[in-house]
Amino acid sequence: MIKFLDGNQLILLQNGTDYFPALEAAIDQARQHVYLECYIFANDATGQCIAAALMRAAQRGVATHLLIDGFGAQAYPAKSLQALRTAGVEALVYRPEISPLRFQRQRMRRLHRKLAVIDQRYAFVGGINIIDDITAPGMPPRFDYAVRVEGPLVLPMLREVRNMHARVAWTQLHTSRRADPIALPGPEPAGNMRAAFLLRSNLRHRRDIEHAYLRAIGKARREIIIANAYFLPSRRFKRALIHAATRGVRVRLLLQGMNDHPWAHYASRSLYDQLLSKGIEIYEYQPSELHAKVAVIDSDWSTVGSSNLDPLSLVLSREANVVVYDQAFAQQLEASLESALANHTRQITHVDWNSRSWLERLLSRLVFGLLRVLAAWVGYGMGEK
């Protein structure tokens, strides 16, 4: 069950341009503890900047914790990780990659969420990794979002990152060198926004994020806008979107236009024909990578987080989203998405879709078929009907 908390202030952050300075400033203000979790932690200018902020915090006596994923951050140099530890940062790796030749479902359970909590005062959640925002010279930054949270919602986020860090430390026989305050008072109200913190994990929260989407889609009366980097929904999710469109709700999907992961790109496109035939509008983002995982429904319900709408995010990986019931916040996110839809996308129509080459059609069907087998293996109901 989703637990909404009142009295929060959430600030929408678009792209690394907003996110990285806000995160660095919060770390530099820390006086008690810093927790940072992310899937990718790159050793580029951005990664070095955030790593330096973490080391500064640790060196002034702040209990500083970093948890990175063993697959997403496998390229992070061991010497850089050791430098963090030498400076006093409790730097851990979630499920380190040991044998890349072993293909097991367990290897696909990744720490994909992007969370930070500072002094029980600020928390950050979204889809932005610690990596340079610009992927190529002259290209705009990745299209992505995060939020900065103040208020009572920070407390469940702190509990989660603290528990996760402790579990990973225990499994790796790691002994903490710094005391971390555990009896801090709960955060005072900081605004008037009602919001909930949602997880996807393998025990108590297996379908929380997907169910939150489904409930909101089922209640939609006017409009649904979903921006998602990797869109390969379950039968149930796809059916909910089709039912919404059938009852007169305008459904718009803003999806990845760049082919950064071919398997996801072609499999997702295999769904276009059915979705278009039901009146769902599809737009592909053109200027750069779309990495967002956000949605707005009826201009008052919105979500921002790390969860894609595919089997990896919705069944296997650890993910984190916030759901916000606040009209002003939803309208701000909606305005940003509307701008992208109007200025930076190509709308896919039936005419465009029917003009595809036979090779592209075949490739889409083959990749989709393979992913259906994979989805069945992990227990995800991905089908065409």
C-alpha positions, 0 to 999 in steps of 0.5 A, spaced: 500 500 500 502 506 498 503 511 504 503 518 502 506 523 507 504 531 507 508 537 508 513 536 503 517 540 498 519 537 492 524 541 487 524 538 480 531 538 477 532 537 469 538 534 467 545 534 470 545 541 469 540 542 475 542 536 478 549 535 479 550 542 482 544 541 487 547 534 489 554 537 490 552 543 494 548 539 499 554 534 500 558 540 502 553 542 507 552 536 510 554 535 518 552 528 520 551 523 514 551 522 507 548 516 503 549 516 495 547 510 491 547 510 484 547 505 478 553 508 474 559 512 477 563 514 472 571 517 473 569 523 468 569 530 470 562 529 473 564 523 477 570 526 479 567 532 482 562 528 486 567 524 489 571 530 491 565 532 495 564 526 498 571 526 500 571 533 503 565 531 507 568 525 510 575 529 511 571 534 516 568 528 520 561 526 516 559 519 516 559 518 508 557 512 504 557 511 497 554 504 494 555 503 486 552 497 482 557 492 480 555 492 473 553 499 472 559 502 475 564 496 473 568 501 469 570 505 475 577 504 477 579 500 483 584 506 484 579 511 485 575 507 489 580 506 494 582 513 494 575 514 496 576 509 502 582 512 504 579 519 505 574 516 509 568 514 505 565 508 506 565 506 499 561 499 497 559 495 491 553 492 490 553 485 487 560 485 484 561 482 477 566 476 478 565 472 472 562 475 466 561 468 462 556 466 467 549 467 465 544 467 471 538 470 473 541 473 479 546 477 475 540 481 473 538 483 479 542 490 479 542 496 484 539 501 478 536 506 483 539 513 484 538 516 491 542 520 496 540 523 503 544 528 506 543 529 514 536 527 514 534 534 511 535 533 503 534 527 499 534 526 492 531 521 487 530 520 480 534 517 473 540 521 473 547 517 474 553 520 476 556 521 469 557 527 464 551 529 461 553 530 454 555 524 451 558 527 444 561 534 442 555 538 440 550 534 443 545 536 448 545 533 455 541 527 456 534 528 457 532 526 464 529 528 471 530 528 478 527 531 484 530 534 491 526 532 497 525 536 503 520 534 509 517 528 512 518 524 506 526 524 507 525 519 513 523 513 509 528 514 504 534 515 509 531 508 513 532 505 506 539 507 504 541 506 511 538 499 511 541 497 504 548 500 506 548 495 512 546 489 508 551 490 503 556 491 508 554 485 512 554 480 506 561 483 504 564 483 512 565 490 512 566 494 518 564 501 519 569 506 521 565 511 522 559 512 527 552 514 523 547 518 528 541 513 528 536 517 533 535 524 529 528 527 530 524 526 524 524 532 519 519 538 520 514 539 514 517 543 509 512 545 504 505 543 502 506 537 497 503 530 498 508 525 496 510 517 497 516 514 496 516 507 492 521 502 492 521 495 487 525 490 491 525 482 491 521 481 497 515 486 500 515 491 494 516 487 488 510 490 484 509 497 488 511 502 482 508 498 477 501 498 481 502 505 482 502 506 475 496 502 474 492 505 479 493 512 476 492 510 469 485 506 471 483 513 474 485 517 468 480 521 465 483 526 461 490 525 459 496 521 460 503 523 458 509 518 459 516 519 458 520 512 459 527 510 456 526 503 455 518 501 454 517 494 454 511 493 458 507 487 461 500 485 458 497 488 464 500 495 463 499 495 455 492 493 456 491 499 461 493 504 456 489 501 451 483 501 455 484 509 457 485 511 450 478 507 448 475 511 454 477 517 451 483 519 455 489 522 450 495 517 451 502 520 449 508 516 450 515 520 449 520 514 448 527 513 446 529 515 438 536 514 439 538 507 438 543 506 444 541 499 446 539 495 440 535 490 443 531 495 447 530 499 441 527 494 436 523 490 441 519 496 444 518 498 436 515 492 435 509 494 440 508 501 436 503 498 431 498 495 436 498 502 440 498 506 434 491 502 432 488 504 439 489 511 438 495 512 443 500 517 440 508 515 440 513 520 439 521 519 439 526 524 442 531 526 437 536 531 439 540 526 444 539 520 449 532 520 453 533 517 459 527 519 463 522 515 467 517 520 469 509 521 468 504 526 469 496 524 469 491 529 469 495 534 471 495 532 478 498 526 479 506 525 477 512 520 478 519 521 477 524 516 479 529 510 476 524 505 474 524 504 466 517 500 464 521 493 462 522 487 465 529 489 468 526 495 472 519 492 474 521 485 476 529 484 477 532 491 479 532 495 485 528 501 483 526 508 487 520 513 485 517 518 488 509 519 486 507 526 487 499 529 488 500 536 487 498 540 481 503 545 481 509 540 481 505 536 476 504 542 471 511 544 472 513 537 469 508 537 464 510 543 461 517 541 461 514 534 457 510 538 453 516 543 450 520 536 449 514 534 445 513 540 441 520 541 439 524 535 440 521 529 437 518 526 431 511 523 432 510 516 429 504 515 425 501 509 421 504 512 415 511 512 417 510 505 421 507 502 415 513 504 410 518 500 414 523 496 411 521 488 411 528 487 414 526 492 420 520 489 421 523 482 421 528 484 426 523 487 431 519 481 431 525 477 432 528 481 438 521 481 441 520 474 441 527 473 444 525 478 450 518 474 451 522 468 452 527 472 457 521 475 460 517 469 462 524 466 465 524 472 470 516 472 471 514 478 467 507 477 463 510 481 457 505 479 451 502 482 445 494 481 446 
